Amino acid sequence: MKLKQSHLFAIGIAAAVGLFFLVGGIVGMFGEKEKSAATAPAKIAEPLVQVKLIEESQRPYVISARGRTEANRTVIVRAETAGPVAATPAREGSFVAKGTVLCRISTDARQATLDQARALLRTRQLEKEASDRLAEQGYRSQTQVLQAQANLDGATAQVRQAQVLLDQVNIRAPFAGVFDRREAEIGSYLAPGGACGTMIQLDPMVIITDVAERDVIGISVGATATATLVSGEVLTGRVRLVARDADPATRTYRVEIEAPNPGGRSRSGLSAQVRITTGSGPAHLVPATALVLDSAGRQGVRYVVEGDRVAFAPVVVLEETPQGVWVSGLRGGARVIVAGQSYVSEGQKVRASTR
């Protein structure tokens, strides 16, 4: 059957409308996909950090502090008897042996007193011998013999007393050391207790340092210590005293180190850099730039653990060297973050690079 022209026109319009909706649906579907892709959040890349594998080493634990040298003993040598100074044999600033005469007081009548006491002693000895012989013959009683013995003992004591008084005119060095300063000159009058001069003992030498309260706990008597003086000389000794009471002004504790100083070559009063060994244990040598502070203000390092996540370990600085900083607080081999450690936080996943 032949279709009319009006029917063909209607069919054409219907086909065009259908095609329009079909094309529009397809285009709309692709548009929604593109819109969804455009509005979807972009995936954030994990931060890149540089790490370095640092192995554990055994390292002496050392405490460093500033100190100063002091004489082991400083004594003002004083007169025991009165009189004018007759001689000063020891040269000021010289090394003297124990017993060396530093100042000599005039003997005056002391020698005569000793001579008189010795003469009396000889008399008492003769009397005692004569009394013993007469007693053997029956001409002396036991009381008379005992009296003669008492007289002899008294004369002996007088001799010893006169000898002591005479020897007291010699003011001697109480120990081997340096006659650092002379106070009395020839002609000076010294009363008992008057100063002849000052003696100092420089061998052994004592190094004094003040240690912070957080460090003093690890120091014990007998610990090995070294002191590098301003002259470059190094003294090696041991701790002999760790104070139990802190200085109220500085809250530090006094530590004394005793070190050999043959010949007194090192002087008292020199500044020194003191290093005290408090033991040994595990340590890691990390770059100084790897040290960071956590949210609590603790000093430490950030490192990467299994799963490429960041961890933090508080550390204690043991020693600073040109190669890096020795620290304690890590265990075993650690992948320490040496670049980018300030831009990551604990637990964060990262991409670790070893370059």
Backbone torsions as a table, in degrees:
resi	resn	phi	psi	omega
1	MET	NA	137.1	-176.7
2	LYS	-86.0	125.4	-178.8
3	LEU	-77.7	148.9	178.1
4	LYS	-79.7	161.3	-178.4
5	GLN	-64.6	-33.3	179.9
6	SER	-68.8	-36.2	177.8
7	HIS	-66.8	-41.7	179.2
8	LEU	-62.4	-38.5	179.8
9	PHE	-64.3	-40.8	-179.3
10	ALA	-67.1	-42.0	178.8
11	ILE	-63.6	-39.6	179.3
12	GLY	-63.3	-41.9	179.4
13	ILE	-64.5	-42.0	-179.8
14	ALA	-63.1	-42.2	179.8
15	ALA	-64.2	-38.2	180.0
16	ALA	-66.3	-42.2	179.0
17	VAL	-63.7	-42.8	179.0
18	GLY	-61.1	-43.2	179.2
19	LEU	-63.9	-35.7	180.0
20	PHE	-62.7	-47.2	-179.2
21	PHE	-67.5	-36.0	179.2
22	LEU	-64.7	-46.7	179.3
23	VAL	-65.1	-40.4	179.9
24	GLY	-63.2	-39.0	178.8
25	GLY	-65.1	-41.5	-179.8
26	ILE	-64.9	-44.8	-179.8
27	VAL	-63.3	-42.0	180.0
28	GLY	-62.7	-38.0	179.6
29	MET	-62.9	-46.0	178.1
30	PHE	-65.8	-34.1	179.0
31	GLY	-65.8	-40.1	178.3
32	GLU	-64.2	-41.0	178.4
33	LYS	-60.9	-43.4	-179.8
34	GLU	-66.9	-36.9	179.6
35	LYS	-67.3	-39.9	178.4
36	SER	-64.6	-41.0	179.3
37	ALA	-65.8	-35.1	-178.6
38	ALA	-72.4	-36.0	-176.6
39	THR	-89.4	-9.2	179.8
40	ALA	-67.6	138.0	-179.8
41	PRO	-64.5	138.4	179.7
42	ALA	-75.0	142.1	179.5
43	LYS	-72.9	123.0	-177.2
44	ILE	-79.2	130.6	-180.0
45	ALA	-74.7	143.0	177.9
46	GLU	-69.6	140.5	-178.2
47	PRO	-64.1	147.6	-179.9
48	LEU	-99.6	128.3	176.9
49	VAL	-127.2	156.5	177.0
50	GLN	-103.4	130.7	-177.5
51	VAL	-121.2	159.0	176.3
52	LYS	-137.1	126.9	178.8
53	LEU	-76.1	117.9	-178.1
54	ILE	-117.5	121.1	-177.7
55	GLU	-84.6	156.7	179.3
56	GLU	-79.2	140.7	177.4
57	SER	-130.9	156.6	172.1
58	GLN	-87.7	127.4	-173.0
59	ARG	-139.6	137.2	173.9
60	PRO	-62.8	138.1	175.2
61	TYR	-88.1	121.9	-173.0
62	VAL	-125.4	137.1	173.8
63	ILE	-106.2	127.1	179.8
64	SER	-107.2	141.0	179.2
65	ALA	-158.7	160.6	175.6
66	ARG	-84.8	145.5	-179.8
67	GLY	-149.6	-169.2	-179.4
68	ARG	-153.8	153.1	178.2
69	THR	-87.6	147.6	176.5
70	GLU	-140.8	150.2	175.1
71	ALA	-64.7	144.2	178.8
72	ASN	-63.1	-37.8	176.7
73	ARG	-142.9	141.8	174.1
74	THR	-132.0	118.4	-174.1
75	VAL	-131.0	132.9	170.3
76	ILE	-88.3	115.3	-177.1
77	VAL	-83.0	126.6	-173.7
78	ARG	-121.0	158.3	-179.7
79	ALA	-76.6	145.7	175.8
80	GLU	-101.2	-13.5	179.6
81	THR	-136.9	165.3	-176.3
82	ALA	-95.7	153.0	175.4
83	GLY	153.0	167.5	177.3
84	PRO	-76.7	146.9	178.8
85	VAL	-75.4	124.0	-178.6
86	ALA	-97.8	-25.9	-177.2
87	ALA	-158.1	152.4	174.8
88	THR	-130.7	79.4	-172.1
89	PRO	-65.7	-32.0	-174.8
90	ALA	-83.3	134.0	178.6
91	ARG	-81.4	135.7	-179.1
92	GLU	-62.9	131.6	179.9
93	GLY	88.0	1.0	-177.6
94	SER	-93.3	158.4	173.2
95	PHE	-81.1	133.6	-178.8
96	VAL	-131.2	150.8	177.3
97	ALA	-83.8	162.9	177.2
98	LYS	-61.8	133.4	179.5
99	GLY	92.4	-5.2	178.9
100	THR	-64.9	138.0	179.0
101	VAL	-74.2	122.3	179.5
102	LEU	-94.7	-43.7	176.7
103	CYS	-138.4	146.3	177.6
104	ARG	-125.4	124.8	177.8
105	ILE	-88.4	147.8	179.3
106	SER	-56.1	136.7	-177.6
107	THR	-74.1	-25.5	-178.4
108	ASP	51.1	-126.0	-176.6
109	ALA	-93.3	9.7	-175.4
110	ARG	-67.3	-35.9	178.5
111	GLN	-67.7	-39.9	178.1
112	ALA	-64.1	-38.0	178.3
113	THR	-63.6	-38.9	177.7
114	LEU	-66.7	-43.5	179.1
115	ASP	-61.0	-41.2	179.1
116	GLN	-64.2	-41.0	179.6
117	ALA	-66.0	-36.4	177.8
118	ARG	-67.8	-38.2	178.0
119	ALA	-64.5	-42.0	177.8
120	LEU	-64.2	-36.6	178.7
121	LEU	-63.1	-42.6	178.8
122	ARG	-62.7	-39.0	178.0
123	THR	-61.8	-45.5	-179.5
124	ARG	-66.5	-32.6	176.6
125	GLN	-66.1	-42.3	178.5
126	LEU	-65.1	-41.7	178.6
127	GLU	-62.1	-40.3	179.7
128	LYS	-65.7	-42.1	179.2
129	GLU	-63.6	-41.7	179.3
130	ALA	-66.1	-39.4	179.9
131	SER	-64.7	-39.1	179.5
132	ASP	-64.8	-40.6	-179.3
133	ARG	-66.3	-44.6	179.4
134	LEU	-64.0	-35.4	178.9
135	ALA	-66.1	-36.1	177.9
136	GLU	-64.8	-30.7	-179.6
137	GLN	-88.9	-4.2	177.8
138	GLY	87.9	15.5	-179.6
139	TYR	-100.2	0.9	178.4
140	ARG	-131.9	139.3	176.4
141	SER	-81.9	166.3	179.0
142	GLN	-63.9	-33.6	178.9
143	THR	-63.6	-41.5	179.0
144	GLN	-66.4	-35.8	177.4
145	VAL	-64.7	-44.1	179.3
146	LEU	-65.1	-35.4	177.7
147	GLN	-64.6	-39.5	178.5
148	ALA	-64.7	-38.4	178.7
149	GLN	-67.0	-38.8	178.9
150	ALA	-65.0	-39.3	177.5
151	ASN	-63.2	-38.6	178.8
152	LEU	-66.4	-42.2	178.9
153	ASP	-63.8	-39.3	178.3
154	GLY	-64.4	-40.8	178.6
155	ALA	-66.1	-37.5	177.5
156	THR	-62.7	-41.9	179.6
157	ALA	-65.2	-37.6	179.0
158	GLN	-64.2	-36.6	178.0
159	VAL	-64.6	-45.5	179.4
160	ARG	-62.3	-41.0	178.7
161	GLN	-62.6	-43.7	179.6
162	ALA	-65.8	-35.9	178.3
163	GLN	-65.7	-42.4	179.0
164	VAL	-62.5	-45.1	-179.4
165	LEU	-63.0	-37.5	179.2
166	LEU	-70.0	-40.1	-178.9
167	ASP	-69.9	-24.3	-179.7
168	GLN	-66.7	-13.1	176.3
169	VAL	-70.7	-18.9	177.9
170	ASN	-95.4	112.4	177.8
171	ILE	-91.3	112.8	-169.2
172	ARG	-107.7	158.8	176.4
173	ALA	-70.4	127.9	-178.7
174	PRO	-76.7	-13.8	178.3
175	PHE	-159.9	166.2	177.1
176	ALA	-73.7	132.1	-178.6
177	GLY	176.2	-154.1	-177.4
178	VAL	-106.6	128.0	171.8
179	PHE	-79.9	88.6	-165.9
180	ASP	-73.8	-37.4	-175.1
181	ARG	-151.5	131.6	178.3
182	ARG	-99.8	132.3	-178.2
183	GLU	-102.0	-24.4	-175.2
184	ALA	-113.5	142.0	177.0
185	GLU	-116.0	165.1	178.6
186	ILE	-59.1	130.4	-178.0
187	GLY	98.3	-17.6	177.0
188	SER	-67.4	145.2	177.7
189	TYR	-99.1	126.6	179.0
190	LEU	-110.7	125.7	170.1
191	ALA	-86.4	165.5	174.8
192	PRO	-55.3	126.6	-176.0
193	GLY	94.4	-4.6	177.3
194	GLY	-68.2	145.9	-174.7
195	ALA	-83.8	127.9	170.8
196	CYS	-86.9	-44.1	-178.8
197	GLY	175.7	-175.9	-176.4
198	THR	-115.1	130.8	175.3
199	MET	-108.7	138.1	174.2
200	ILE	-127.3	144.0	178.1
201	GLN	-108.0	118.6	-176.1
202	LEU	-105.3	-3.4	177.6
203	ASP	-132.6	107.5	8.0
204	PRO	-79.0	161.8	175.2
205	MET	-93.1	147.5	177.2
206	VAL	-111.9	131.6	176.1
207	ILE	-110.1	124.8	-177.9
208	ILE	-105.2	133.0	175.6
209	THR	-141.3	156.0	178.0
210	ASP	-112.7	121.3	-173.1
211	VAL	-108.4	139.0	179.7
212	ALA	-65.3	154.4	-175.3
213	GLU	-64.2	-27.1	179.9
214	ARG	-74.8	-18.7	-177.2
215	ASP	-102.0	-24.6	-171.3
216	VAL	-67.0	-23.0	-178.0
217	ILE	-61.1	-34.5	-176.6
218	GLY	-83.6	-3.3	-176.4
219	ILE	-96.5	133.6	178.2
220	SER	-129.8	155.4	177.0
221	VAL	-61.8	133.8	-177.6
222	GLY	97.6	-8.5	179.9
223	ALA	-65.7	144.4	179.1
224	THR	-72.1	140.2	-179.2
225	ALA	-146.7	152.3	174.8
226	THR	-128.9	151.5	178.0
227	ALA	-133.0	119.8	177.4
228	THR	-97.3	114.7	-176.0
229	LEU	-81.3	167.0	-179.8
230	VAL	-62.9	-23.5	178.5
231	SER	-78.3	-8.1	-176.8
232	GLY	95.1	-10.5	179.0
233	GLU	-71.3	143.7	-179.0
234	VAL	-114.9	124.9	175.1
235	LEU	-105.5	134.8	179.9
236	THR	-117.6	129.8	-179.0
237	GLY	-156.3	-158.1	-178.6
238	ARG	-133.7	152.6	178.4
239	VAL	-68.8	129.0	178.5
240	ARG	-112.3	-14.9	-179.5
241	LEU	-151.6	132.9	170.8
242	VAL	-125.7	113.3	-175.2
243	ALA	-62.6	146.9	177.6
244	ARG	-96.1	-13.9	-177.4
245	ASP	-118.6	131.0	-177.2
246	ALA	-80.8	153.7	172.1
247	ASP	-67.9	121.7	-175.2
248	PRO	-64.0	-22.7	-177.9
249	ALA	-82.6	-40.6	-174.2
250	THR	-108.7	-11.4	-176.9
251	ARG	57.9	36.0	175.5
252	THR	-116.2	163.5	-177.1
253	TYR	-114.5	136.5	-179.1
254	ARG	-77.0	130.1	176.5
255	VAL	-125.0	130.5	179.1
256	GLU	-111.8	133.7	178.1
257	ILE	-119.1	132.9	179.2
258	GLU	-107.5	125.7	-176.3
259	ALA	-134.6	140.9	176.1
260	PRO	-60.6	142.9	179.3
261	ASN	-142.7	69.9	-173.9
262	PRO	-55.9	132.3	178.8
263	GLY	72.7	3.1	-179.3
264	GLY	61.1	36.1	-174.9
265	ARG	-67.5	-31.1	177.8
266	SER	-90.6	142.7	-174.6
267	ARG	-93.3	159.7	174.2
268	SER	-79.8	145.6	176.0
269	GLY	91.4	9.5	179.8
270	LEU	-86.0	143.3	174.6
271	SER	-72.1	149.4	-177.4
272	ALA	-147.9	149.7	171.3
273	GLN	-99.2	114.7	-172.1
274	VAL	-100.6	137.9	176.1
275	ARG	-129.6	120.7	-177.8
276	ILE	-114.6	125.2	179.3
277	THR	-83.9	124.3	-178.1
278	THR	-110.5	9.8	-180.0
279	GLY	136.1	-162.0	177.5
280	SER	-148.9	161.9	-178.6
281	GLY	178.3	-172.9	-178.3
282	PRO	-67.8	142.8	179.7
283	ALA	-152.8	159.3	178.4
284	HIS	-130.2	141.0	177.0
285	LEU	-97.3	104.6	-177.1
286	VAL	-112.8	154.7	173.7
287	PRO	-63.1	144.8	179.6
288	ALA	-60.3	-30.9	-178.9
289	THR	-72.7	-12.1	-179.9
290	ALA	-78.8	-13.5	-178.9
291	LEU	-74.3	131.5	179.6
292	VAL	-136.5	172.5	174.6
293	LEU	-112.5	138.3	176.3
294	ASP	-87.1	-174.4	-176.7
295	SER	-65.3	-22.1	178.6
296	ALA	-90.3	1.5	179.5
297	GLY	83.9	11.3	178.9
298	ARG	-83.2	140.5	177.3
299	GLN	-82.8	135.5	-179.8
300	GLY	-170.9	-162.9	178.9
301	VAL	-131.9	150.6	172.6
302	ARG	-100.8	139.0	-179.4
303	TYR	-141.2	166.3	-175.1
304	VAL	-104.1	128.8	179.2
305	VAL	-106.6	-174.2	-178.7
306	GLU	-59.2	139.9	-175.8
307	GLY	87.9	7.4	179.6
308	ASP	56.4	44.0	176.3
309	ARG	-111.7	151.9	-174.3
310	VAL	-85.1	137.5	173.6
311	ALA	-129.3	159.6	-179.6
312	PHE	-124.3	137.5	177.0
313	ALA	-127.9	119.1	173.6
314	PRO	-67.3	140.5	-176.8
315	VAL	-131.8	162.6	174.2
316	VAL	-115.7	127.4	179.6
317	VAL	-75.1	120.7	179.6
318	LEU	-91.6	-41.0	-176.7
319	GLU	-162.8	142.0	175.1
320	GLU	-103.8	128.1	-179.0
321	THR	-130.3	165.6	176.3
322	PRO	-61.1	-24.9	-178.5
323	GLN	-84.0	-15.0	-177.8
324	GLY	151.1	-163.7	-176.9
325	VAL	-116.7	126.2	174.3
326	TRP	-83.2	126.1	-178.3
327	VAL	-130.8	156.0	171.2
328	SER	-117.3	150.9	-179.0
329	GLY	134.3	-22.0	175.0
330	LEU	-92.8	161.9	178.8
331	ARG	-133.3	133.3	178.4
332	GLY	66.8	-165.9	176.3
333	GLY	-73.3	134.6	-176.8
334	ALA	-130.2	136.4	175.3
335	ARG	-88.3	87.7	-175.3
336	VAL	-79.1	135.2	177.7
337	ILE	-78.5	119.2	-177.9
338	VAL	-108.7	-7.0	175.5
339	ALA	-148.8	127.5	-178.4
340	GLY	92.8	5.6	-176.3
341	GLN	-67.5	-21.4	-178.6
342	SER	-84.0	-6.6	-174.5
343	TYR	-113.9	10.3	177.9
344	VAL	-127.2	164.7	-179.0
345	SER	-131.3	166.1	-176.7
346	GLU	-61.8	136.5	179.2
347	GLY	87.0	-12.3	-178.2
348	GLN	-73.9	139.9	177.4
349	LYS	-83.6	136.6	-176.5
350	VAL	-135.5	168.2	169.7
351	ARG	-103.0	119.2	-174.1
352	ALA	-97.6	128.4	177.3
353	SER	-118.7	140.2	179.8
354	THR	-99.4	3.3	180.0
355	ARG	-81.7	NA	NA
